[in-house]
Amino acid sequence: MEFATPRQVRQSLRDEIAALRNPESKIRAWAGRLSEVDRVRLAYQRQQAEGLMTLEELRAHLRDLDVRKAEAGRELDALRDVRRRVDELKTYSGLVDGYLRELPHLLHGRDEAVREHTHTEEHEEREREARAGGHLPLYPL
């Protein structure tokens, strides 16, 4: 089994973050579209109230605006998910460094003696359950 180096992990994280791009400008653009929809909705309602358009025309315009509003809402939700994913990826680099610092102590112990681990019946049961569920078994250290 080949493991990625810390440098490869960091580069992979940077690549994924770059692929997601900065969503902030897109969030502002879609939020602006959402505000515009609300502004236009109010304008249409005022026109109908003043008798400048029929109720049927107003309904048609409002249906169109509802479609645009729903689209903007979906896009904003997706972009917020991207932002959360970018934040999550940025924390991984620190986690990887911390795990790598602790790895020798986990393998050898703080006293530098190689630890012996015993495969128990509990390990076998965990492995059977995990594999039955389609997962890899996890063992506490």
N, C-alpha and C positions, 0 to 999 in steps of 0.2 A: 504494500500500500504506500502510495506516495503522498506526502503532505505538502501543502502550499507553504512557502516561506512567508515570514511577516511582510516582506517587501511585496510579494505577489498579492497577499491579502489586501494590503493598503492600496495597491494599484487597482485591484478589482473594485474596491469601494469607491475610489476616485472615478473610475470609469462609469460605474452605475450612477453616481451622483451627476456626472456630466451628461449622461444619457437622459436623465430626468429633467435636466435644465432647471433654471431658476423659475419657479412657477409664479413668483410675486407679480411680475408685470402682467401675466395672463389673468391672474386673479383680479387685479385692478381693472383690466379691460372688461372682463365678464361682469364684475360688480357694476361698472359703468353702464353696461347694456341693461342690466337689471333695473337700475335707476331710471334709465331712459324709457323702459317699458312702463314703469309706474307713472312717469311724467306724461307720456302719450295717452295712457289710459284715462288719466284725469282730464286731459284736453278733449278727448272724444266724449267723455261724459258731460263736460260743460257744453260742447257743441250740441249734443242731443237735448240737453236741458233748455238751451236757447232756441230750439226748433230748427237748427241748421242741418240736422240729419235725422233720418227716421230711426225708430227703435230697432228695426231689422238691420239697418246699416251699422248701428252701434253694436249690435250683437255680433255681426260678422267681424268687425274690427276687434272686438274684445276676444273673440275666439282666436284670431291671429296672434294677438298679444299674449294670450294664455300659452300658446304653443311656444312662442319666443321666450316667455318667462320660464317655462318648464325646461327648455333647452339650456338656458343660462344657469338654472339651478343645478342641473345634472353636471354641467361643466365645472361649476364652482365646487361641488362636492368632490369630483374627481381630482381637481387641482389641490384641494385641501388634503386629500389622501396622498398626493405626490409630496406635498410639503412635509407631512408626517413621516413619510418614507425617507426623505432626504435627512430629516433630523435624526431618524433612527439609524441610518447608515453612518452618519457623522459620529455617533456614539460608539459604533462598533470598533473603530480604530483604537480607542482607549481601552476597550474591553479586551481586544486581542493582545495589546501590550501587557495588560495586567495578567492575563492568563499565561502568557509566555514567561513572565517574570516568576510566576508561581509554579510552573511546570516542573522544574528540577526538584522543588520541595515536595511536590505531589508524588513524584516517582521515587525519590531517594529519601525523603523525610528531611527534616531540618538538621538531623545529626549526620547526614550524608550516608547513612547505611541503606542499602537496597532493601526495600520493603518486600515482604512476601505476602501475596494475596491468595487467599484460599477460595476456591470455587465451591460454593455451598449449594445445598438443595434449594435455598431461596433464589440463588442466581439462576439455576436451571428453571425454576417455576417462572421467574420474570421473563426469561428468554422465550419459553413456550407461549406465555400470554402475549408478549410483544409480537412475536412472529405470527401468531394466530390473528392478531389485529392488523397485520400488514406493516408493522413498525420494527425498527431496530431496537434491541434491548438496551436499556440504560441502567448503569450500575452506580450507586453512590460511592464516592471515594471516602 
